[in-house]
Amino acid sequence: MQSTRAKPCPQSAFSVNDLNASNEINAVRQWYAACTRPRHEKAVAGRLAHKQVETYLPLYKVIYRRNGRKIEYYLPLFPGYVLAHLPLNERLKVLEDPGVLRIVSFNGRPAAVPDSEVETLRRSLEIRRAEPYPHLSAGKRMRIARGPLEGLEGTIMRRKGRLRMIVSIDSIQSSITVELDTTDLAG
């Protein structure tokens, strides 16, 4: 015979303690990358600063020559992104900006950029000059632009921290790996 006592409610996925911990995590200021409309990075950074949101937009100097004159421009080091330092529960300040498309997320959760990476970037840019370069990921097909293998195409790979390319010569059904410098490559 079964007992007539009330059965306890099944545990919900979140308890009150989980919600409190979640609120505390959401109140911690972290860096988030806001994806912007093309060529809107400076305007977004300015509007967010006006809203009291700390931003970081690393720039690099480009000199163009027009009509015999030198013209200096400062362009974003990471085109299409502005870093914003705020608690996650205040992300609407960023998302409401008309130049912001989204906050970079993984698996549906905004992805925080570690403070140490932002600080290292700031310190290094105070000392050294930098400019954007296409992201070279393993598996990407590239063409060699300079050197004795100029014109050959291959697949990027990394081995022991060094940039290498697998170059296949289809006519003889052979492949080689070549150690390269990033300046040897073209998209």
C-alpha positions in Angstrom: 0.0 0.0 0.0 1.3 3.4 -0.9 1.8 6.2 1.5 -0.5 9.2 1.3 2.2 11.7 2.3 2.9 14.5 -0.1 5.9 13.9 -2.2 8.6 16.5 -2.1 8.8 18.8 -5.1 11.5 17.8 -7.6 14.6 20.0 -7.4 14.4 22.8 -10.0 17.3 23.4 -12.3 18.2 26.6 -10.3 18.0 27.1 -6.6 17.8 30.5 -4.9 21.5 30.2 -4.1 22.3 29.6 -7.7 20.4 32.7 -8.7 22.2 34.8 -6.1 25.5 33.5 -7.3 24.5 34.2 -10.9 23.5 37.8 -10.0 26.9 38.3 -8.3 28.7 37.0 -11.4 26.6 39.3 -13.6 27.5 42.3 -11.5 31.3 41.8 -11.9 32.9 44.2 -14.5 34.5 42.3 -17.3 35.6 43.1 -20.9 33.3 42.1 -23.7 33.8 42.5 -27.4 31.0 44.4 -29.1 30.6 43.7 -32.8 29.9 46.9 -34.7 28.7 48.0 -38.0 31.5 48.4 -40.6 33.5 51.6 -40.0 31.4 52.6 -36.9 34.0 51.7 -34.2 35.0 55.2 -33.3 31.4 56.5 -33.1 30.3 53.5 -31.0 33.3 54.1 -28.6 32.4 57.7 -28.3 28.7 57.1 -27.6 29.4 54.4 -25.1 31.9 56.7 -23.3 29.1 59.3 -23.1 26.9 56.6 -21.4 29.7 56.2 -18.8 30.8 52.8 -20.2 34.5 52.2 -20.2 35.7 51.3 -23.7 39.0 50.4 -25.3 39.5 50.9 -29.0 43.1 50.3 -30.0 44.1 52.4 -33.0 47.0 52.3 -35.4 48.3 55.1 -37.6 48.1 54.9 -41.4 49.7 57.6 -43.7 48.1 58.0 -47.1 49.4 60.3 -49.9 46.9 62.4 -51.7 47.7 65.1 -54.1 51.3 65.2 -52.9 50.3 65.6 -49.2 50.6 63.2 -46.4 47.3 62.5 -44.6 47.3 60.6 -41.2 44.4 58.4 -40.3 43.9 56.4 -37.1 42.1 53.2 -37.8 40.9 50.4 -35.5 43.4 47.7 -34.9 40.5 45.2 -34.7 38.1 46.3 -37.4 34.5 45.7 -36.4 35.0 45.5 -32.7 35.0 47.7 -29.6 35.9 46.4 -26.2 33.5 47.4 -23.4 34.2 47.0 -19.6 31.0 46.6 -17.7 29.0 44.2 -15.7 27.1 41.7 -17.8 23.7 42.8 -16.3 24.4 46.3 -17.9 25.0 45.0 -21.4 21.9 46.7 -22.7 23.8 50.0 -22.5 26.0 48.6 -25.3 23.3 46.7 -27.2 21.1 49.8 -27.4 23.7 51.7 -29.4 22.6 51.9 -33.1 26.2 51.0 -34.3 26.4 47.8 -32.2 25.2 44.6 -33.9 25.8 42.1 -31.0 28.2 41.1 -28.2 30.5 38.3 -29.1 29.1 35.1 -27.5 29.8 31.4 -27.4 27.0 28.9 -26.8 24.6 31.7 -26.2 26.6 33.4 -23.4 28.5 36.6 -23.9 32.2 35.7 -23.9 34.4 37.8 -21.6 37.8 38.9 -22.7 40.3 38.3 -19.9 41.5 41.5 -18.2 45.1 40.2 -18.5 44.8 40.1 -22.3 43.4 43.6 -22.5 46.1 45.0 -20.1 48.9 43.1 -22.0 47.6 44.6 -25.3 47.5 48.1 -23.8 51.0 47.8 -22.5 52.5 46.4 -25.7 50.8 49.0 -27.9 52.4 51.8 -25.7 55.8 50.4 -26.6 55.4 48.9 -30.1 53.7 49.8 -33.3 51.0 47.3 -34.5 48.7 46.9 -37.5 46.0 44.4 -38.3 46.9 41.1 -40.0 44.5 38.4 -41.3 43.9 35.7 -38.8 45.9 32.6 -39.8 44.2 29.5 -38.5 45.2 26.0 -39.1 43.5 24.4 -42.0 43.1 27.7 -44.0 44.2 27.7 -47.6 46.7 30.4 -48.5 49.0 31.3 -51.4 52.7 32.0 -51.0 53.4 35.6 -52.2 57.1 35.9 -51.8 60.2 33.7 -51.8 61.3 30.8 -53.9 57.9 29.0 -53.6 55.9 32.1 -54.8 52.6 31.3 -56.3 52.1 27.9 -54.7 49.0 27.3 -52.6 48.8 25.2 -49.5 47.1 24.7 -46.1 48.3 26.5 -43.0 49.4 24.4 -40.0 51.3 25.0 -36.9 54.0 22.6 -35.5 56.0 23.3 -32.4 54.8 26.9 -32.4 56.1 27.6 -35.9 54.0 28.5 -38.9 54.1 25.9 -41.6 52.3 25.3 -44.8 51.5 22.0 -46.4 52.0 22.4 -50.1 50.7 19.6 -52.4 51.9 19.0 -55.9 49.0 17.2 -57.4 50.7 16.2 -60.6 53.2 14.0 -58.7 50.8 13.3 -55.8 53.3 14.5 -53.2 53.1 17.0 -50.4 55.7 18.9 -48.4 55.7 21.1 -45.3 57.4 24.4 -45.6 58.3 26.7 -42.7 57.2 30.2 -43.5 57.1 33.7 -42.2 53.6 35.4 -42.2 55.0 38.1 -44.6 55.4 35.3 -47.2 51.7 34.7 -47.4 48.8 36.3 -49.4 45.1 35.7 -48.9 
